[in-house]
């Protein structure tokens, strides 16, 4: 109820206040939130300590606060996106690698764009129609209630392009996503938080961590291409709504007669690509659970021999 009310208030404020004021409010709210949400603060700080073991305790504390600020800024983003046309959203983005998406889309087999909870990937989904590329998003299924209705209202708000087309990660939503990809569509899927608990355990920062396999599974099932897209906030956590967007090629998908192995290897390859970027933007990664919680399945064995440490992005 609190989140729904917050979204409603932000939706009204976004129509009346300058963006800079709204993001200043997000910074303030994110600064006071960690002591209130102590358990989440501890989880975020522990995650950051694994991601960036070289950081001092003071820097870890500062980065923890920035993660909370980034989470608050996300809701400001959503309120502002509801009133943006695709062209207006595109004006907030500095895009690299768009030709990779165009080439994959031109092949006609559909494209799965895997993303992460860094910055706000929904700006990209909103903006792509401005460059002639329609995109839908597979989203977390929220429980029926005020929060779900508030989020859906913001995502579907007409803004010159009909709002965002979303599909919940439910049985029905995934069937719709499969049909959409087989028709040649572009589908955005966040691939860094295993919210539903059915993911694969793969190496991440020197440990076994659980990541979702939705993006990989959809690409394997439909024959779609798989790309990775990173969308960090350009000026740092909660500093505004300008984003650096980078589309990146992934390793060719392994396809064999062992579907379980295929999924796990391909998830591991995707996580290997994401790893240095998530570490580089650790204070923007909105992760309030631990991906390193004990994995119940067997330890990962890399059949491709790629068990090398990830390099930092240039």
C-alpha positions as CSV (number, residue, x, y, z in Angstrom):
1,X,0.0,0.0,0.0
2,X,2.9,2.4,0.9
3,X,4.6,1.8,-2.5
4,X,1.3,2.3,-4.4
5,X,0.7,5.6,-2.5
6,X,4.2,6.7,-3.2
7,X,3.8,6.1,-6.9
8,X,0.5,8.0,-6.9
9,X,2.1,11.0,-5.2
10,X,5.1,10.9,-7.5
11,X,2.9,10.7,-10.6
12,X,1.2,13.9,-9.4
13,X,4.5,15.6,-8.5
14,X,6.1,14.7,-11.8
15,X,3.6,16.8,-13.6
16,X,4.3,19.9,-11.4
17,X,7.9,19.8,-10.2
18,X,11.2,20.1,-12.1
19,X,13.0,16.7,-12.5
20,X,16.0,18.0,-10.4
21,X,13.7,18.5,-7.4
22,X,12.3,15.0,-7.7
23,X,15.7,13.4,-7.8
24,X,16.8,15.5,-4.9
25,X,13.8,14.0,-3.0
26,X,15.0,10.6,-4.1
27,X,18.5,11.2,-2.7
28,X,17.0,12.4,0.6
29,X,14.7,9.4,0.9
30,X,17.5,7.0,0.0
31,X,19.7,8.6,2.7
32,X,17.3,8.0,5.5
33,X,16.0,4.6,4.4
34,X,19.0,2.3,5.3
35,X,18.7,2.6,9.1
36,X,14.9,2.0,8.8
37,X,15.4,-1.1,6.7
38,X,18.2,-2.5,8.7
39,X,18.0,-6.1,7.4
40,X,18.1,-4.9,3.8
41,X,20.9,-2.5,4.6
42,X,23.0,-5.5,5.9
43,X,22.2,-7.6,2.8
44,X,23.2,-4.7,0.4
45,X,26.4,-4.1,2.3
46,X,27.3,-7.8,2.3
47,X,26.7,-8.0,-1.4
48,X,28.9,-4.9,-2.0
49,X,31.6,-6.4,0.1
50,X,31.7,-9.5,-2.2
51,X,31.5,-7.4,-5.4
52,X,34.2,-4.9,-4.3
53,X,36.3,-6.5,-1.6
54,X,39.0,-3.8,-2.0
55,X,36.6,-1.0,-0.8
56,X,37.1,0.4,2.7
57,X,34.3,0.1,5.3
58,X,33.5,3.8,4.8
59,X,33.2,3.4,1.1
60,X,31.0,0.4,1.5
61,X,28.7,2.3,3.8
62,X,28.5,5.2,1.3
63,X,27.8,2.8,-1.6
64,X,25.1,1.1,0.4
65,X,23.3,4.4,0.8
66,X,23.7,5.0,-2.9
67,X,21.9,1.7,-3.7
68,X,19.0,2.9,-1.6
69,X,19.1,6.2,-3.4
70,X,19.1,4.5,-6.7
71,X,16.0,2.4,-5.7
72,X,14.2,5.6,-4.8
73,X,15.3,7.2,-8.1
74,X,13.8,4.3,-10.0
75,X,10.3,5.2,-8.8
76,X,10.9,8.8,-9.8
77,X,11.9,7.5,-13.2
78,X,8.7,5.5,-13.5
79,X,6.6,8.5,-12.6
80,X,8.4,10.7,-15.2
81,X,8.3,8.0,-17.9
82,X,4.5,7.9,-17.7
83,X,4.4,11.3,-19.4
84,X,7.2,10.8,-21.9
85,X,6.9,10.0,-25.6
86,X,9.4,7.6,-27.1
87,X,11.3,10.5,-28.6
88,X,11.5,12.3,-25.3
89,X,12.8,9.1,-23.6
90,X,15.4,8.6,-26.4
91,X,16.7,12.1,-25.7
92,X,17.7,11.0,-22.2
93,X,19.9,8.1,-23.6
94,X,23.5,7.9,-24.9
95,X,23.4,4.7,-26.9
96,X,26.2,2.4,-28.0
97,X,25.8,-0.8,-30.0
98,X,22.4,-0.1,-31.5
99,X,23.6,-1.6,-34.7
100,X,23.8,-5.0,-32.9
101,X,20.2,-4.8,-32.1
102,X,19.2,-3.7,-35.6
103,X,21.2,-6.6,-37.2
104,X,19.7,-9.2,-34.8
105,X,16.2,-7.9,-35.4
106,X,16.7,-7.9,-39.2
107,X,17.3,-11.6,-39.0
108,X,13.6,-12.1,-38.2
109,X,14.1,-14.7,-35.5
110,X,13.3,-12.4,-32.6
111,X,15.7,-10.9,-30.0
112,X,15.9,-11.4,-26.3
113,X,17.6,-8.4,-24.7
114,X,18.9,-9.4,-21.3
115,X,19.3,-6.5,-18.8
116,X,20.1,-5.8,-15.2
117,X,18.8,-3.8,-12.3
118,X,21.3,-1.0,-13.0
119,X,19.9,2.4,-13.9
120,X,16.5,1.9,-15.5
121,X,16.1,-0.4,-18.5
122,X,12.5,0.7,-19.0
123,X,13.8,4.0,-20.6
124,X,15.2,1.8,-23.4
125,X,11.9,-0.1,-23.8
126,X,10.1,3.2,-24.0
127,X,12.6,4.8,-26.4
128,X,13.1,2.1,-29.0
129,X,10.0,3.0,-31.0
130,X,11.6,6.3,-31.7
131,X,14.2,4.5,-33.8
132,X,11.7,2.2,-35.5
133,X,12.1,-0.8,-33.2
134,X,9.1,-2.0,-31.1
135,X,10.0,-3.7,-27.8
136,X,8.1,-5.4,-25.0
137,X,9.2,-6.3,-21.5
138,X,8.8,-9.5,-19.5
139,X,8.3,-8.2,-15.9
140,X,8.1,-9.5,-12.4
141,X,4.6,-10.6,-11.6
142,X,3.4,-8.5,-8.7
143,X,0.7,-9.7,-6.3
144,X,-2.8,-8.4,-7.1
145,X,-3.3,-5.2,-5.2
146,X,-2.6,-1.4,-5.2
147,X,1.1,-1.7,-6.0
148,X,0.5,-3.8,-9.1
149,X,-2.3,-1.6,-10.3
150,X,-0.1,1.5,-9.7
151,X,2.9,0.1,-11.6
152,X,0.7,-1.1,-14.5
153,X,-0.9,2.3,-14.7
154,X,2.5,4.0,-15.0
155,X,3.8,1.5,-17.5
156,X,0.8,1.6,-19.8
157,X,0.2,5.4,-19.5
158,X,-0.4,6.8,-23.1
159,X,2.5,9.0,-24.0
160,X,2.4,9.2,-27.8
161,X,3.4,5.6,-28.2
162,X,0.7,3.7,-26.3
163,X,2.8,3.1,-23.2
164,X,5.0,0.0,-22.4
165,X,3.9,-3.4,-23.5
166,X,4.6,-5.8,-20.7
167,X,4.1,-9.5,-20.1
168,X,4.2,-10.9,-16.5
169,X,6.6,-13.8,-15.9
170,X,3.7,-16.2,-15.3
171,X,2.8,-19.3,-17.3
172,X,0.4,-17.2,-19.5
173,X,2.8,-14.3,-19.8
174,X,5.7,-16.6,-20.9
175,X,3.5,-18.2,-23.5
176,X,2.7,-14.8,-24.8
177,X,6.4,-13.9,-24.8
178,X,7.2,-17.1,-26.8
179,X,4.7,-16.2,-29.5
180,X,5.9,-12.6,-29.6
181,X,9.5,-13.7,-30.1
182,X,8.6,-16.3,-32.8
183,X,6.9,-13.4,-34.6
184,X,10.2,-11.6,-34.7
185,X,9.7,-9.3,-31.7
186,X,12.2,-7.7,-29.3
187,X,11.7,-8.7,-25.7
188,X,13.5,-7.2,-22.7
189,X,14.2,-9.5,-19.8
190,X,16.1,-8.7,-16.6
191,X,18.6,-11.4,-15.9
192,X,20.3,-10.6,-12.7
193,X,17.8,-11.4,-9.9
194,X,16.3,-14.8,-9.4
195,X,13.2,-13.6,-7.7
196,X,11.2,-16.7,-8.3
197,X,13.9,-19.1,-7.0
198,X,14.2,-21.4,-10.0
199,X,17.5,-20.3,-11.5
200,X,20.9,-21.8,-12.0
201,X,23.9,-21.7,-9.8
202,X,26.9,-20.5,-11.7
203,X,30.3,-18.8,-10.8
204,X,30.1,-15.1,-9.9
205,X,32.8,-13.2,-8.1
206,X,34.6,-16.4,-7.2
207,X,31.5,-18.1,-5.6
208,X,28.4,-20.0,-6.6
209,X,25.5,-17.7,-7.1
210,X,22.0,-18.2,-8.4
211,X,20.8,-16.3,-11.5
212,X,17.5,-16.6,-13.4
213,X,17.5,-18.5,-16.7
214,X,14.4,-16.8,-18.2
215,X,16.3,-14.8,-20.9
216,X,18.4,-17.9,-21.9
217,X,15.5,-20.3,-21.8
218,X,13.4,-18.0,-24.0
219,X,16.2,-17.6,-26.6
220,X,16.8,-21.4,-26.7
221,X,13.1,-22.2,-26.9
222,X,12.4,-19.8,-29.8
223,X,15.6,-19.6,-31.7
224,X,15.9,-15.9,-30.9
225,X,19.2,-14.0,-30.7
226,X,20.4,-13.0,-27.2
227,X,22.0,-9.6,-26.5
228,X,23.0,-8.0,-23.2
229,X,22.1,-4.4,-22.5
230,X,23.5,-2.2,-19.7
231,X,21.7,1.0,-18.7
232,X,23.7,2.8,-15.9
233,X,22.6,6.2,-14.8
234,X,25.1,8.5,-16.4
235,X,25.7,10.9,-13.5
236,X,25.7,8.3,-10.8
237,X,23.0,7.1,-8.3
238,X,19.9,9.3,-8.1
239,X,21.5,12.2,-10.0
240,X,19.0,12.4,-12.8
241,X,17.4,10.5,-15.6
242,X,20.2,10.5,-18.2
243,X,21.5,7.0,-19.0
244,X,24.4,5.4,-20.8
245,X,23.0,2.5,-22.8
246,X,25.3,-0.2,-24.3
247,X,24.1,-3.2,-26.3
248,X,26.6,-6.1,-26.2
249,X,26.9,-9.3,-28.1
250,X,26.8,-12.5,-26.0
251,X,28.7,-15.8,-26.7
252,X,26.9,-18.1,-29.2
253,X,24.3,-20.1,-27.4
254,X,25.2,-23.7,-26.7
255,X,22.5,-26.0,-28.2
256,X,22.8,-29.8,-27.6
257,X,20.6,-32.8,-26.8
258,X,21.1,-32.0,-23.0
259,X,18.8,-29.0,-22.4
260,X,19.7,-28.8,-18.7
261,X,23.4,-28.4,-19.6
262,X,22.6,-25.9,-22.3
263,X,20.7,-23.7,-20.0
264,X,23.3,-23.7,-17.3
265,X,26.3,-23.1,-19.6
266,X,24.5,-20.3,-21.4
267,X,23.5,-18.7,-18.1
268,X,27.1,-19.0,-16.9
269,X,28.3,-17.3,-20.1
270,X,25.8,-14.5,-19.7
271,X,26.8,-13.9,-16.1
272,X,30.4,-13.9,-17.1
273,X,29.6,-11.1,-19.4
274,X,27.6,-9.2,-16.8
275,X,30.0,-9.7,-13.9
276,X,32.5,-6.9,-14.5
277,X,29.8,-4.4,-15.4
278,X,27.8,-5.2,-12.2
279,X,31.0,-4.8,-10.2
280,X,31.9,-1.6,-11.9
281,X,28.4,-0.1,-11.2
282,X,28.0,-1.8,-7.8
283,X,26.5,1.3,-6.2
284,X,23.8,1.3,-8.8
285,X,22.9,-2.4,-8.6
286,X,19.5,-2.5,-7.0
287,X,19.9,-5.9,-5.4
288,X,18.3,-6.4,-2.0
289,X,18.7,-10.1,-1.8
290,X,21.9,-12.2,-1.9
291,X,22.6,-14.2,-5.1
292,X,25.1,-16.1,-3.0
293,X,22.5,-17.8,-0.8
294,X,23.3,-21.5,-0.6
295,X,22.5,-23.3,-3.8
296,X,20.7,-26.6,-3.5
297,X,21.6,-28.0,-6.9
298,X,25.0,-29.5,-7.9
299,X,28.1,-27.4,-8.2
300,X,28.6,-25.9,-11.6
301,X,31.2,-27.5,-13.9
302,X,32.2,-25.4,-16.9
303,X,32.4,-27.8,-19.9
304,X,33.7,-25.0,-22.2
305,X,36.8,-24.3,-20.2
306,X,36.0,-20.7,-19.6
307,X,36.6,-20.7,-15.9
308,X,38.7,-17.5,-16.0
309,X,38.3,-14.4,-13.8
310,X,36.2,-11.6,-15.4
311,X,38.1,-8.5,-16.5
312,X,37.0,-5.1,-15.5
313,X,35.2,-3.1,-18.2
314,X,37.3,-0.4,-19.9
